[in-house]
Amino acid sequence: METDRVKLRYRAVLIAGPTASGKSALAMAIAQRFGGTVVNTDSMQVYADLRVITARPTIVEEASVPHRLYGHVDGAVNYSAARYVADVTALLAELGDSGSLPVLVGGTGLYFKALTEGFSAIPPVPEPVREAFRARVQGLETAMLHAELAACDPAMAQRLRPSDRMRVMRALEVFEATGRSLASFQGARQPGPLDGLPLVKLFVSPEREEVRARIDRRFEVMMGQGALEEVAALRERRLDPLLPVMRAHGVPGLIAHLDGQLSLDDAIRKGQADTRAYAKRQVTWFRHQMEDWRAVAPESALDLALRELNAVA
């Protein structure tokens, strides 16, 4: 059978690309053709709070082919790459038992790299430590936090921009919890669950202007589908603004609108601009970090994937 040959030749299909590149539709087509399961590899689509504004597959799409690791995390959780790898490792074992081909799709390069090349085993920061630390530094300017990091962990301070509040906070939290530099954990890597396995790895790469136009159109569509109401419900939870779910593209601008700080048109423009900038960073990151991936235009991606998967081992 065609599906049996896929099992013998490849263990998984990996599909990456900038946001709004059409990679989710490609993943569904492959999963439908080969009896596969679409597996989320996007760091924002894991959150239950945000279906619309993160462009998660619709309920109808999820019903048409198996989807996993979408919307399975509460927004109050600071979901990490290490936890993602643990979730995928367990899922791969389950799919292997059932004979379903994993089709991993998303735009989070760090997740793909952790799966294929391994990851640093950074211990989780206990929640009481995180809460106490954030209460202590609330209101402090980022430059002051960077100076504090330079005093206790000069190695990490040298790596981070003084204006990068999120990463400076992360380094300080790890030091507070462990007494060790984050750099010391980053040096030791554990193998990823897909390391060394035969994989199809595709990077869907539309023309830049096409991606920009798609992003702008999609944001307007999401607004019509209830993105503002979704963000309003998230806002009512009063979560820590440093949590990943609070920084999803479009969320900060729409919250600013709900708080009376931006007009709705300005909030939409901000969401579109932030997403366009992110798409540009995704392309740059994959170009420099994932050189063994095959870049393919959206219109030819399915044909190429089918040829690869149908090739006799």
Contacts in CASP RR format, 6 or more apart in sequence:
PFRMAT RR
TARGET T0000
AUTHOR 0000-0000-0000
METHOD contacts of the structure
MODEL  1
METDRVKLRYRAVLIAGPTASGKSALAMAIAQRFGGTVVNTDSMQVYADL
RVITARPTIVEEASVPHRLYGHVDGAVNYSAARYVADVTALLAELGDSGS
LPVLVGGTGLYFKALTEGFSAIPPVPEPVREAFRARVQGLETAMLHAELA
ACDPAMAQRLRPSDRMRVMRALEVFEATGRSLASFQGARQPGPLDGLPLV
KLFVSPEREEVRARIDRRFEVMMGQGALEEVAALRERRLDPLLPVMRAHG
VPGLIAHLDGQLSLDDAIRKGQADTRAYAKRQVTWFRHQMEDWRAVAPES
ALDLALRELNAVA
2 34 0 8 1.000
2 310 0 8 1.000
3 34 0 8 1.000
3 35 0 8 1.000
3 99 0 8 1.000
3 101 0 8 1.000
5 310 0 8 1.000
5 312 0 8 1.000
5 313 0 8 1.000
6 34 0 8 1.000
6 101 0 8 1.000
6 309 0 8 1.000
7 99 0 8 1.000
7 101 0 8 1.000
8 313 0 8 1.000
9 198 0 8 1.000
9 309 0 8 1.000
9 311 0 8 1.000
9 313 0 8 1.000
10 101 0 8 1.000
10 198 0 8 1.000
10 199 0 8 1.000
10 200 0 8 1.000
10 309 0 8 1.000
11 102 0 8 1.000
11 194 0 8 1.000
11 197 0 8 1.000
11 198 0 8 1.000
11 199 0 8 1.000
12 92 0 8 1.000
12 101 0 8 1.000
12 102 0 8 1.000
12 103 0 8 1.000
12 104 0 8 1.000
12 194 0 8 1.000
12 197 0 8 1.000
12 199 0 8 1.000
12 200 0 8 1.000
13 27 0 8 1.000
13 30 0 8 1.000
13 101 0 8 1.000
13 102 0 8 1.000
13 103 0 8 1.000
13 104 0 8 1.000
13 199 0 8 1.000
13 200 0 8 1.000
13 202 0 8 1.000
13 305 0 8 1.000
13 309 0 8 1.000
14 41 0 8 1.000
14 104 0 8 1.000
14 105 0 8 1.000
14 112 0 8 1.000
14 115 0 8 1.000
14 116 0 8 1.000
14 194 0 8 1.000
14 199 0 8 1.000
14 200 0 8 1.000
14 201 0 8 1.000
14 202 0 8 1.000
14 293 0 8 1.000
15 23 0 8 1.000
15 26 0 8 1.000
15 27 0 8 1.000
15 30 0 8 1.000
15 103 0 8 1.000
15 104 0 8 1.000
15 105 0 8 1.000
15 106 0 8 1.000
15 202 0 8 1.000
15 204 0 8 1.000
15 301 0 8 1.000
15 305 0 8 1.000
16 23 0 8 1.000
16 41 0 8 1.000
16 105 0 8 1.000
16 106 0 8 1.000
16 107 0 8 1.000
16 109 0 8 1.000
16 112 0 8 1.000
16 201 0 8 1.000
16 202 0 8 1.000
16 203 0 8 1.000
16 204 0 8 1.000
16 286 0 8 1.000
16 290 0 8 1.000
16 293 0 8 1.000
17 23 0 8 1.000
17 106 0 8 1.000
17 107 0 8 1.000
17 203 0 8 1.000
17 204 0 8 1.000
17 205 0 8 1.000
17 282 0 8 1.000
17 283 0 8 1.000
17 286 0 8 1.000
18 107 0 8 1.000
18 204 0 8 1.000
18 205 0 8 1.000
18 206 0 8 1.000
18 211 0 8 1.000
18 278 0 8 1.000
18 279 0 8 1.000
18 280 0 8 1.000
18 282 0 8 1.000
18 283 0 8 1.000
19 55 0 8 1.000
19 107 0 8 1.000
19 211 0 8 1.000
19 215 0 8 1.000
19 249 0 8 1.000
19 275 0 8 1.000
19 278 0 8 1.000
19 279 0 8 1.000
19 282 0 8 1.000
20 55 0 8 1.000
20 211 0 8 1.000
20 214 0 8 1.000
20 215 0 8 1.000
20 218 0 8 1.000
20 275 0 8 1.000
20 279 0 8 1.000
21 204 0 8 1.000
21 205 0 8 1.000
21 206 0 8 1.000
21 211 0 8 1.000
21 214 0 8 1.000
21 279 0 8 1.000
21 298 0 8 1.000
22 204 0 8 1.000
22 206 0 8 1.000
22 298 0 8 1.000
23 105 0 8 1.000
23 106 0 8 1.000
23 107 0 8 1.000
23 204 0 8 1.000
24 38 0 8 1.000
24 55 0 8 1.000
24 57 0 8 1.000
24 61 0 8 1.000
24 105 0 8 1.000
24 106 0 8 1.000
26 105 0 8 1.000
26 202 0 8 1.000
26 204 0 8 1.000
26 298 0 8 1.000
26 301 0 8 1.000
26 302 0 8 1.000
26 305 0 8 1.000
27 38 0 8 1.000
27 103 0 8 1.000
27 104 0 8 1.000
27 105 0 8 1.000
28 38 0 8 1.000
28 57 0 8 1.000
28 61 0 8 1.000
28 64 0 8 1.000
28 65 0 8 1.000
29 302 0 8 1.000
30 36 0 8 1.000
30 101 0 8 1.000
30 103 0 8 1.000
30 302 0 8 1.000
30 305 0 8 1.000
30 306 0 8 1.000
30 309 0 8 1.000
31 37 0 8 1.000
31 38 0 8 1.000
31 65 0 8 1.000
31 66 0 8 1.000
31 101 0 8 1.000
31 103 0 8 1.000
32 64 0 8 1.000
32 65 0 8 1.000
33 306 0 8 1.000
33 309 0 8 1.000
34 101 0 8 1.000
34 309 0 8 1.000
35 65 0 8 1.000
35 100 0 8 1.000
35 101 0 8 1.000
36 65 0 8 1.000
36 66 0 8 1.000
36 95 0 8 1.000
36 100 0 8 1.000
36 101 0 8 1.000
36 102 0 8 1.000
36 103 0 8 1.000
37 65 0 8 1.000
37 66 0 8 1.000
37 67 0 8 1.000
37 68 0 8 1.000
37 95 0 8 1.000
37 100 0 8 1.000
37 101 0 8 1.000
37 102 0 8 1.000
37 103 0 8 1.000
38 57 0 8 1.000
38 65 0 8 1.000
38 66 0 8 1.000
38 67 0 8 1.000
38 68 0 8 1.000
38 103 0 8 1.000
38 105 0 8 1.000
39 67 0 8 1.000
39 68 0 8 1.000
39 69 0 8 1.000
39 88 0 8 1.000
39 91 0 8 1.000
39 102 0 8 1.000
39 103 0 8 1.000
39 104 0 8 1.000
39 105 0 8 1.000
40 46 0 8 1.000
40 67 0 8 1.000
40 68 0 8 1.000
40 69 0 8 1.000
40 70 0 8 1.000
40 71 0 8 1.000
40 104 0 8 1.000
40 105 0 8 1.000
40 106 0 8 1.000
41 104 0 8 1.000
41 105 0 8 1.000
41 106 0 8 1.000
41 107 0 8 1.000
41 108 0 8 1.000
41 109 0 8 1.000
41 111 0 8 1.000
41 112 0 8 1.000
41 115 0 8 1.000
42 54 0 8 1.000
42 105 0 8 1.000
42 106 0 8 1.000
42 107 0 8 1.000
42 108 0 8 1.000
42 111 0 8 1.000
43 79 0 8 1.000
43 81 0 8 1.000
43 84 0 8 1.000
43 108 0 8 1.000
43 110 0 8 1.000
43 111 0 8 1.000
43 244 0 8 1.000
44 50 0 8 1.000
44 54 0 8 1.000
44 244 0 8 1.000
44 245 0 8 1.000
44 248 0 8 1.000
44 249 0 8 1.000
45 54 0 8 1.000
45 55 0 8 1.000
45 56 0 8 1.000
45 70 0 8 1.000
45 71 0 8 1.000
45 106 0 8 1.000
46 69 0 8 1.000
46 70 0 8 1.000
46 71 0 8 1.000
46 72 0 8 1.000
46 73 0 8 1.000
46 79 0 8 1.000
46 84 0 8 1.000
47 54 0 8 1.000
47 71 0 8 1.000
47 73 0 8 1.000
47 74 0 8 1.000
47 75 0 8 1.000
47 79 0 8 1.000
47 244 0 8 1.000
47 245 0 8 1.000
47 248 0 8 1.000
48 71 0 8 1.000
48 72 0 8 1.000
48 73 0 8 1.000
48 74 0 8 1.000
48 75 0 8 1.000
49 74 0 8 1.000
49 75 0 8 1.000
49 230 0 8 1.000
49 233 0 8 1.000
49 234 0 8 1.000
49 237 0 8 1.000
49 245 0 8 1.000
50 56 0 8 1.000
50 230 0 8 1.000
50 231 0 8 1.000
50 234 0 8 1.000
50 245 0 8 1.000
50 248 0 8 1.000
50 251 0 8 1.000
51 71 0 8 1.000
51 230 0 8 1.000
52 222 0 8 1.000
52 225 0 8 1.000
52 226 0 8 1.000
52 227 0 8 1.000
52 230 0 8 1.000
53 222 0 8 1.000
53 227 0 8 1.000
53 230 0 8 1.000
53 231 0 8 1.000
53 248 0 8 1.000
53 249 0 8 1.000
53 250 0 8 1.000
53 251 0 8 1.000
53 254 0 8 1.000
54 248 0 8 1.000
55 218 0 8 1.000
55 222 0 8 1.000
56 70 0 8 1.000
56 71 0 8 1.000
57 67 0 8 1.000
57 70 0 8 1.000
61 67 0 8 1.000
62 70 0 8 1.000
66 100 0 8 1.000
68 91 0 8 1.000
69 84 0 8 1.000
69 87 0 8 1.000
69 88 0 8 1.000
69 91 0 8 1.000
72 87 0 8 1.000
73 79 0 8 1.000
75 234 0 8 1.000
75 237 0 8 1.000
75 239 0 8 1.000
75 243 0 8 1.000
75 245 0 8 1.000
76 237 0 8 1.000
76 239 0 8 1.000
76 243 0 8 1.000
78 130 0 8 1.000
78 243 0 8 1.000
78 244 0 8 1.000
79 244 0 8 1.000
80 122 0 8 1.000
80 124 0 8 1.000
81 110 0 8 1.000
81 111 0 8 1.000
81 114 0 8 1.000
81 119 0 8 1.000
82 114 0 8 1.000
82 119 0 8 1.000
82 121 0 8 1.000
82 122 0 8 1.000
82 124 0 8 1.000
84 111 0 8 1.000
84 114 0 8 1.000
85 111 0 8 1.000
85 114 0 8 1.000
85 115 0 8 1.000
85 118 0 8 1.000
85 119 0 8 1.000
85 192 0 8 1.000
85 193 0 8 1.000
88 104 0 8 1.000
88 115 0 8 1.000
88 193 0 8 1.000
89 192 0 8 1.000
89 193 0 8 1.000
91 102 0 8 1.000
92 102 0 8 1.000
92 193 0 8 1.000
92 194 0 8 1.000
95 101 0 8 1.000
95 102 0 8 1.000
104 112 0 8 1.000
104 115 0 8 1.000
106 112 0 8 1.000
107 282 0 8 1.000
109 282 0 8 1.000
109 285 0 8 1.000
109 286 0 8 1.000
109 289 0 8 1.000
109 290 0 8 1.000
112 290 0 8 1.000
113 119 0 8 1.000
113 289 0 8 1.000
113 290 0 8 1.000
114 192 0 8 1.000
115 192 0 8 1.000
115 193 0 8 1.000
115 194 0 8 1.000
115 195 0 8 1.000
116 192 0 8 1.000
116 194 0 8 1.000
116 195 0 8 1.000
116 196 0 8 1.000
116 199 0 8 1.000
116 201 0 8 1.000
117 189 0 8 1.000
117 192 0 8 1.000
117 195 0 8 1.000
118 189 0 8 1.000
118 190 0 8 1.000
118 191 0 8 1.000
118 192 0 8 1.000
118 195 0 8 1.000
119 189 0 8 1.000
119 190 0 8 1.000
119 192 0 8 1.000
120 185 0 8 1.000
120 186 0 8 1.000
120 187 0 8 1.000
120 188 0 8 1.000
120 189 0 8 1.000
120 190 0 8 1.000
121 185 0 8 1.000
121 188 0 8 1.000
121 189 0 8 1.000
121 190 0 8 1.000
122 174 0 8 1.000
122 182 0 8 1.000
122 185 0 8 1.000
122 186 0 8 1.000
123 174 0 8 1.000
123 177 0 8 1.000
123 178 0 8 1.000
123 185 0 8 1.000
125 173 0 8 1.000
125 174 0 8 1.000
125 176 0 8 1.000
125 177 0 8 1.000
126 177 0 8 1.000
129 173 0 8 1.000
129 176 0 8 1.000
129 177 0 8 1.000
130 173 0 8 1.000
130 177 0 8 1.000
133 172 0 8 1.000
133 173 0 8 1.000
133 176 0 8 1.000
134 169 0 8 1.000
134 240 0 8 1.000
134 242 0 8 1.000
137 145 0 8 1.000
137 169 0 8 1.000
137 172 0 8 1.000
142 162 0 8 1.000
142 163 0 8 1.000
142 164 0 8 1.000
142 165 0 8 1.000
142 168 0 8 1.000
143 162 0 8 1.000
143 163 0 8 1.000
145 165 0 8 1.000
145 168 0 8 1.000
145 169 0 8 1.000
145 172 0 8 1.000
146 157 0 8 1.000
146 160 0 8 1.000
146 162 0 8 1.000
146 168 0 8 1.000
148 172 0 8 1.000
149 156 0 8 1.000
149 157 0 8 1.000
149 160 0 8 1.000
149 168 0 8 1.000
149 171 0 8 1.000
149 172 0 8 1.000
149 175 0 8 1.000
150 157 0 8 1.000
150 158 0 8 1.000
152 172 0 8 1.000
152 175 0 8 1.000
153 171 0 8 1.000
153 172 0 8 1.000
153 175 0 8 1.000
153 181 0 8 1.000
153 182 0 8 1.000
153 183 0 8 1.000
155 181 0 8 1.000
155 183 0 8 1.000
156 171 0 8 1.000
156 175 0 8 1.000
156 181 0 8 1.000
156 182 0 8 1.000
156 183 0 8 1.000
157 168 0 8 1.000
157 171 0 8 1.000
159 183 0 8 1.000
160 167 0 8 1.000
160 168 0 8 1.000
160 171 0 8 1.000
161 167 0 8 1.000
162 168 0 8 1.000
165 242 0 8 1.000
166 242 0 8 1.000
166 247 0 8 1.000
169 242 0 8 1.000
170 182 0 8 1.000
171 181 0 8 1.000
171 182 0 8 1.000
174 180 0 8 1.000
174 181 0 8 1.000
174 182 0 8 1.000
174 185 0 8 1.000
175 181 0 8 1.000
175 182 0 8 1.000
200 305 0 8 1.000
200 308 0 8 1.000
200 309 0 8 1.000
201 290 0 8 1.000
201 292 0 8 1.000
201 293 0 8 1.000
201 294 0 8 1.000
202 293 0 8 1.000
202 294 0 8 1.000
202 296 0 8 1.000
202 301 0 8 1.000
202 304 0 8 1.000
202 305 0 8 1.000
203 286 0 8 1.000
203 290 0 8 1.000
203 293 0 8 1.000
203 294 0 8 1.000
203 295 0 8 1.000
203 296 0 8 1.000
204 296 0 8 1.000
204 297 0 8 1.000
204 298 0 8 1.000
204 301 0 8 1.000
205 283 0 8 1.000
205 295 0 8 1.000
205 296 0 8 1.000
205 297 0 8 1.000
206 214 0 8 1.000
206 297 0 8 1.000
206 298 0 8 1.000
208 280 0 8 1.000
208 283 0 8 1.000
211 276 0 8 1.000
211 279 0 8 1.000
212 276 0 8 1.000
212 279 0 8 1.000
215 272 0 8 1.000
215 275 0 8 1.000
215 276 0 8 1.000
215 279 0 8 1.000
216 272 0 8 1.000
216 276 0 8 1.000
219 227 0 8 1.000
219 250 0 8 1.000
219 268 0 8 1.000
219 271 0 8 1.000
219 272 0 8 1.000
219 275 0 8 1.000
220 268 0 8 1.000
223 268 0 8 1.000
227 250 0 8 1.000
227 254 0 8 1.000
228 254 0 8 1.000
228 257 0 8 1.000
228 258 0 8 1.000
228 264 0 8 1.000
231 250 0 8 1.000
231 251 0 8 1.000
231 254 0 8 1.000
231 255 0 8 1.000
231 258 0 8 1.000
232 254 0 8 1.000
232 258 0 8 1.000
234 245 0 8 1.000
234 246 0 8 1.000
234 251 0 8 1.000
234 255 0 8 1.000
235 255 0 8 1.000
235 258 0 8 1.000
239 245 0 8 1.000
239 246 0 8 1.000
240 246 0 8 1.000
241 247 0 8 1.000
245 251 0 8 1.000
246 252 0 8 1.000
246 255 0 8 1.000
249 271 0 8 1.000
249 274 0 8 1.000
249 275 0 8 1.000
249 278 0 8 1.000
250 267 0 8 1.000
250 270 0 8 1.000
250 271 0 8 1.000
250 274 0 8 1.000
250 275 0 8 1.000
252 270 0 8 1.000
252 274 0 8 1.000
253 262 0 8 1.000
253 267 0 8 1.000
253 270 0 8 1.000
253 271 0 8 1.000
254 267 0 8 1.000
254 271 0 8 1.000
256 262 0 8 1.000
256 267 0 8 1.000
256 270 0 8 1.000
257 263 0 8 1.000
257 264 0 8 1.000
257 266 0 8 1.000
257 267 0 8 1.000
262 270 0 8 1.000
286 293 0 8 1.000
294 304 0 8 1.000
296 304 0 8 1.000
END
